[in-house]
Amino acid sequence: MLLVDDHPVVRTGLAGMLTAEADLDVVGEAANGEEAVAMSRRLAPDVVLMDLRMPKMDGATATAQIVADQPGTRVLVLTTYDTDADIVRAVEAGATGYLLKDTPRTALADAVRAAARGETVLAPPVAARLMNRMRAPSPPTLTRRESEVLGAVARGLSNADVGRELHIGEATVKTHLLRIFAKLDVDDRTAAVTRAYSLGILPPPTPASGS
């Protein structure tokens, strides 16, 4: 495996822990993403143990390049960060797994073996975050015209006024509103505007300035 971390002490500690396992061998160490990509091309390791936040090139960018260049090399992220943004970037880049640096030695060694077999390995907090993201419903999406209609309604315009402003018939405005109601799961104009604000579909209203 190839160890990638910008802290020499961390690399030394990882090498000592993992090479104590009879079936694991560290073939190289890299201090940043650029070195990791170059060394992966040269050494073709089975597994790259990848830190995320490093100088010159971060771990997610390096992961994407390594996976693209060498489909047979698995990248296992090992980091102190478990934010949604970091996790999603690593997974989208093609990482086989995502572990935190407080992972016990035995669990880390088992994870390296699993990654080498192509299995997905996730720290429990990371798996929980991914599951929560998958369970969270995506906000409804309005078409450009529907957004224009709802925005005009939010400004207090009547259906007739909306039609005149957007150069469409009043019947067409009503049709757009019915579709908006269905998408937002509401029954009237006020509820539609309120829900659109809460979901971020419409920008928040600007407070009126005092005289």
N, C-alpha and C positions, 0 to 999 in steps of 0.2 A: 504494500500500500504506500501511497504518497501522503505525507503530512503537510498541511498548509495552514500556517498561522503566523501572524506578524510578531508574536512574542517568542523569542528563543527558549525561554524557560518552559513555556507551555509545550513547545515541540519536544523538548528534551524529556519532559515528564510523560508525554504521550508515548514517545518511542520506548521509554523504559517500561511502561505498563504493558504495552501491546507486544513487544518482542519477548516478554516473559512467557507468552503463549507459544507453544511449540509450533503451531501451524500458521502463525502470523509473522510476516516479515516486512519491515520498513525499508523500502528501496530508495527513498529520497525525502528531502524536506524543502519546502518553499516558504518564503516569507511574505508573498503577496500573490494576487491573482495572475499577474503577468508571468511570474516564475512558475506558477502552478500549471498554466497552459503549456508553456514551453517544455517543462519537465514531463508532463503527461504525454506529450507527443514523443518525447525521446525514450521514456521508460515504459510506457503502456502499462501502468499499474492496473490491477484488478479493481482496487478501490482507492478513491481519493477522499481523505478525511479533511473537509473544507470548513475553514472559518468564514464568517460573512463580512465583517467590517475590517477592511485592510487598505493600506495605501496603494496607489497606482491603479489597481483594479480590484473591485470588491468581489466577494465570493460568489454572488449570484451571477454576475457577468462572466466570471471564469467558469462557473458550472455550465452555463449555456454553451460556451465555446468548446469545453471538453466533451460534453455530450454530443455536440454536433460533429466534432472531429473524430471521436472514438466511441462509437455506440457500445462497445464491449466494456468500457470503463464505467464503473458506478461511482457516483458522487454522494457521499454521506456528509451532510452538514453537521458540524459540531460547534455550537456557539453559546454565548450567554444570553442572547436576545430571543424572546419568544413573542414579539409583537405580530399582529396580523399581517402587517405590511411585509415584514421580513420573511415570514413563513410563506406567504403567497408568492413572493418573488422567487424564493428558492425552489418551491414546487413547480412553478411555471417554467423555471429555467431547466428543469429536468432532474432535480435531485432525487435520488432513490429514497433518502430518509432525512430526518431532521431530529437531532438530539441536542440536549443541553449539556453544558460542561460539568454539571453536577452528577452526571450519569456515573454509577459505580463501575469499577474496572471490569468486572465480569459481564455486566450488561453491555458495556461498550464493546468488548471483544465479541460477544454474541451478535451484536448489531453489525459489526464489520463482516462477520461470516455470512449473516443473512443478506447484507447488501451485495456481497460477492455472488450470491446465488440469484440476485435480481429481485429479492423480496423488499417490500416497502417497510421501513422501520421508522416509527414516530414516537417521540417522548410522549407520555400520557397527557401533559398539559397542551402539547402541540396538537395531538389528535383531537382533544376536546375543542380547541379553538376552530379547527377545520370543520368539525362536525357542526358546531354552532353556526358557522358561516353558511354551510350547505343547507341547514334547516331554516335559516332566516329567509323569508319570502322576499323576492325582488320587488321593488316598487313598480307600480304600473307605469307604462310609458305612453304619453300622449303624442299624437302627431303634431307637426308644426301648426297646422290650422287649429287643432283642438286647443293647443296651448294659447294661441292668439285669442280664441273665443273666450276661454276661461280667464285669461288675463284681463280682457275687456270687462267681463262680468265682475271680476274682483274690483275693478275701478268704479263699479256701480252703474254701468250702462245697461239699459234695457235690451231685450232681444232685437228690437227695431234699431236702436242706436248701434248695437254691435254689427248688425247687417250693413248699415250705412257706412260705418267706419271701415269694415273689411270688404265692402263692395260685394256682398253676397245677400241672397234673399233671407227673409226672416224665417222661412220654413227650413232653410239650410242651417241656420243658427240653431234652431230647435233640434235638428237631427244631430248636429255636433254635440249639443248638450246631453242628449240622451245617451250617446256613446260615452261621453265623459262620465256621466252618472254610473253607467255600467262598469267602466274600468275602475272607478274609485269606490264602487260599492256604496253609493249614496243615493238619496231620493230627491234632493233639491239643490238649487244653486248655492245657497249659503253653506250647506254641508260640503258641497264639492270644493268651494273655495277654501274652507277651513281645512279640509283634508289635504288639499294640494299644498297648502302652506306647511302643514305638519310633515309631509313627506319630502319637502324640498323641491316639489315639481314647479311651484311658483316661488319667485324670490320673495322674501318677507316684505310686507308693506313698509313704505317709508313714513315715519311719523310726521304728522303735519307740523310745520314750524309755527311757533307762537307769534302773535303780532306785537 
